[in-house]
Amino acid sequence: MAILTRRSVLRSSLGLAAAGALARPHITNAAATTAELWWVQGFAQEEDVAFKKLLADYERASGNSIDYSIIPFAPMRQKAISAITSGVVPDILELADFQFLPLNAWPTSSSMSATSSNR
């Protein structure tokens, strides 16, 4: 364990302050005001109405805007696959589907068996 001295604490504090001062303009410039969102259509119309109300409440509270698309499930799968393979994806994509497992979302079965055999 490292011994903390007054000089080491001051040196670390100055380093963090300098890093924060240099990073602040980049973080501020990276703040987006509009996000693109693809959402799967609900099974009942009330789901979509509640989702739109949720987005309106968020936009009003945060000042940011969300450009959303509500898409039925089957077309969303096709659109998501083509977006991921082309590399042009939205900021937020809501799609709970296991079709993306081959795209290395989780470790492959061979890497899982290698780690489990080491235990």
QUIKAFEN-V721829 format. One record per residue. RES is the residue in one small letter. OMEGA is omega as a letter, one per 30 degrees, with the letter a starting at -180 (* if undefined). Layout:
res=RES omega=OMEGA
res=RES omega=OMEGA
This chain:
res=m omega=a
res=a omega=l
res=i omega=l
res=l omega=l
res=t omega=l
res=r omega=a
res=r omega=a
res=s omega=l
res=v omega=l
res=l omega=a
res=r omega=l
res=s omega=l
res=s omega=l
res=l omega=l
res=g omega=l
res=l omega=l
res=a omega=l
res=a omega=l
res=a omega=l
res=g omega=l
res=a omega=l
res=l omega=a
res=a omega=a
res=r omega=l
res=p omega=a
res=h omega=l
res=i omega=l
res=t omega=l
res=n omega=a
res=a omega=a
res=a omega=a
res=a omega=l
res=t omega=l
res=t omega=l
res=a omega=l
res=e omega=a
res=l omega=l
res=w omega=a
res=w omega=l
res=v omega=a
res=q omega=l
res=g omega=l
res=f omega=l
res=a omega=a
res=q omega=a
res=e omega=l
res=e omega=a
res=d omega=l
res=v omega=l
res=a omega=l
res=f omega=l
res=k omega=l
res=k omega=l
res=l omega=l
res=l omega=l
res=a omega=l
res=d omega=l
res=y omega=a
res=e omega=l
res=r omega=a
res=a omega=a
res=s omega=a
res=g omega=l
res=n omega=l
res=s omega=l
res=i omega=l
res=d omega=a
res=y omega=l
res=s omega=l
res=i omega=a
res=i omega=l
res=p omega=a
res=f omega=a
res=a omega=l
res=p omega=l
res=m omega=l
res=r omega=a
res=q omega=a
res=k omega=l
res=a omega=l
res=i omega=a
res=s omega=l
res=a omega=a
res=i omega=a
res=t omega=l
res=s omega=a
res=g omega=l
res=v omega=a
res=v omega=l
res=p omega=l
res=d omega=a
res=i omega=l
res=l omega=a
res=e omega=l
res=l omega=l
res=a omega=a
res=d omega=a
res=f omega=l
res=q omega=a
res=f omega=l
res=l omega=l
res=p omega=l
res=l omega=l
res=n omega=l
res=a omega=l
res=w omega=l
res=p omega=l
res=t omega=a
res=s omega=l
res=s omega=l
res=s omega=l
res=m omega=a
res=s omega=l
res=a omega=l
res=t omega=a
res=s omega=l
res=s omega=l
res=n omega=a
res=r omega=*
